[in-house]
Amino acid sequence: MSEKTISQYNEVINHCRKVFEAKTKDYGTSWRVMRLPSITDQIFIKANRIRTIDLKGNMKVNEEMDSEFIGIVNYSVIALIQLELNDDSGKEISVEAALDLFNKKVEAAKNLMLDKNHDYGEAWRDMRISSFTDLILMRIMRIRQIEDNLGKTIMSEGIDANLFDTINYAVFALIKIAEAKEK
């Protein structure tokens, strides 16, 4: 495993955490009222915007792709938190509790990334950002199908596994975007 990858991953996650913390301080944990399908749709909207702009070659809303991938990371973490808290009360939690849960989820995502990078040899470094977008959209479609099946799967990974992969694909895209900006 490359120390560079670990450093870049941590840098991206730290930025996502800062955005998550700032928005949580601004809005509280109002997202607690959202049901999982609504969060899934938010991730879909962000990934679909990236794909649409990529296909059209331009954008009309002046908001960079970085912010969409950051949103994908953060909404995926929110979905994982909602899965863990597993209630429909919408009861807000403190900023500190939200950050603790955020840290727990991104640590699990990072550990998964480390395991997969060991097995796949960092193949993601040779992938296109558009492929990450497509993989995220595919994961969202899988999650939607699992939601439609009331959370039941026969032999496939569950919603949480797809969300962890979504986090990692978005982080990889953000790393590649940052590297392209450095050139």
Secondary structure by P-SEA (a helix, b strand, c coil): ccaaaaaaaaaaaaaaaaaaaaaaaacccccccccaaaaaaaaaaaaaaaaaaaaaccccccccaaaaaaaaaaaaaaaaaaaaacccccccccaaaaaaaaaaaaaaaaaaaaaaaaaaccccccccaaaaaaaaaaaaaaaaaaaaacccccccccaaaaaaaaaaaaaaaaaaaaaaaac
